[in-house]
């Protein structure tokens, strides 16, 4: 019988391999719906009619629907990450340093989730001090990567 650990990716996540794709969305639904939109637009151009226009509009609507669903899932995930990190800061950092977590942007906080507990204090201070221009810079500065294997 499969255990939960059998379904997990390897523990050695790094900046180079941390990007995660959702195969159903990225490789099946979106490409198929995009091809359908192109097909419907070409058919509308070839044979203009109300029916063709409706099918083209529906193709646009379907792409909008799956994009909205994906965006909503990612926004909910960002909120959970923010809560997890706030709790982590309270457990790992002194109170005055944990308060710095509310001074940084959500993107910076999300990038800091990959930092190990040992280097979190330093990276948080450097982030709130304005040393990093973008979340990518924070991720590149992390020496001991803490993998996040439960992302959507």
C-alpha positions in Angstrom: 0.0 0.0 0.0 1.3 3.5 -0.8 2.2 5.7 2.0 2.0 9.5 1.9 5.8 9.7 1.7 5.8 7.6 -1.4 3.9 10.3 -3.2 6.2 13.1 -2.1 8.9 14.6 -4.4 12.5 14.2 -3.3 13.5 16.2 -0.2 16.4 18.0 -1.9 14.4 20.8 -3.3 16.5 23.8 -4.5 16.0 27.1 -6.3 16.7 25.4 -9.6 14.0 22.7 -9.1 11.4 24.4 -6.9 9.0 25.5 -9.7 6.0 23.3 -9.7 3.6 22.6 -12.6 0.0 21.4 -12.2 0.0 18.9 -15.2 -3.8 18.9 -15.7 -3.9 22.7 -16.0 -0.5 23.4 -17.6 -0.2 20.5 -20.0 -3.7 19.4 -20.8 -6.6 21.9 -20.2 -4.9 25.2 -21.1 -3.2 23.9 -24.3 -6.4 22.2 -25.5 -8.6 25.2 -24.8 -6.1 27.5 -26.5 -6.1 25.2 -29.5 -9.9 25.3 -29.5 -9.8 29.1 -29.3 -7.5 29.3 -32.3 -9.6 26.8 -34.3 -12.8 28.7 -33.5 -11.2 32.1 -34.4 -10.0 30.7 -37.7 -13.4 29.2 -38.5 -15.1 32.5 -37.6 -12.7 34.3 -40.0 -13.4 31.7 -42.8 -17.2 31.6 -42.3 -18.4 34.6 -40.4 -21.7 33.9 -38.7 -23.5 34.4 -35.3 -23.0 30.7 -34.5 -19.2 30.9 -35.1 -19.0 34.1 -33.1 -20.8 32.3 -30.2 -18.4 29.4 -30.3 -15.4 31.7 -30.4 -16.8 33.6 -27.4 -17.4 30.4 -25.5 -13.8 29.4 -26.2 -12.7 32.7 -24.6 -15.0 32.1 -21.6 -13.7 28.6 -21.0 -10.1 29.9 -20.9 -11.2 32.6 -18.5 -12.9 30.1 -16.3 -9.9 27.8 -15.8 -7.6 30.8 -15.4 -9.9 32.2 -12.7 -10.1 28.9 -10.9 -6.3 28.5 -11.0 -5.8 32.1 -9.7 -8.3 31.6 -6.9 -6.5 28.4 -5.8 -3.1 30.2 -5.8 -4.5 33.2 -3.8 -5.9 30.8 -1.2 -2.6 29.1 -1.1 -0.8 32.4 -0.5 -3.1 33.2 2.4 -2.3 29.8 4.0 1.4 30.4 3.4 1.2 33.8 5.1 -0.5 32.3 8.1 2.0 29.4 8.3 4.9 31.8 8.2 3.4 34.1 10.8 3.1 31.1 13.1 6.6 29.9 12.2 8.1 33.4 13.0 6.4 33.3 16.5 7.9 29.9 17.2 11.4 30.4 15.7 12.2 34.1 16.2 12.3 36.5 19.2 9.2 38.7 19.4 10.8 41.8 18.1 12.2 40.0 15.0 8.9 38.1 14.4 7.1 41.5 14.2 9.3 42.3 11.1 7.3 39.7 9.2 4.4 42.2 9.0 6.7 44.8 7.5 7.5 42.9 4.3 5.4 42.2 1.2 3.5 39.0 0.7 5.8 38.1 -2.2 8.9 38.5 0.1 7.2 36.4 2.9 6.3 33.7 0.4 10.0 33.6 -0.8 11.3 33.4 2.8 9.3 30.2 3.5 12.1 28.3 1.7 14.7 29.6 4.3 15.8 27.2 7.0 15.0 28.1 10.6 18.7 28.8 11.2 19.0 31.5 8.5 15.5 32.9 8.7 16.4 35.7 11.2 19.3 37.0 9.1 17.3 36.9 5.8 14.3 38.5 7.4 16.4 41.4 8.7 18.1 41.8 5.3 14.7 41.7 3.6 13.0 44.3 5.9 16.2 46.4 5.5 15.5 46.6 1.8 18.5 44.5 0.6 16.5 42.4 -1.7 14.7 44.0 -4.7 12.6 41.0 -5.6 11.4 37.7 -4.1 13.8 35.9 -6.5 16.7 37.7 -4.9 15.6 36.3 -1.5 15.4 32.7 -2.9 18.9 33.0 -4.4 20.3 34.2 -1.1 19.0 31.1 0.8 21.9 28.6 1.6 19.9 25.9 3.4 16.8 25.4 1.3 13.6 24.2 3.1 11.5 22.4 0.6 7.8 23.1 0.1 6.3 19.9 -1.3 2.6 20.7 -0.7 2.1 23.5 -3.2 -0.7 23.4 -5.8 
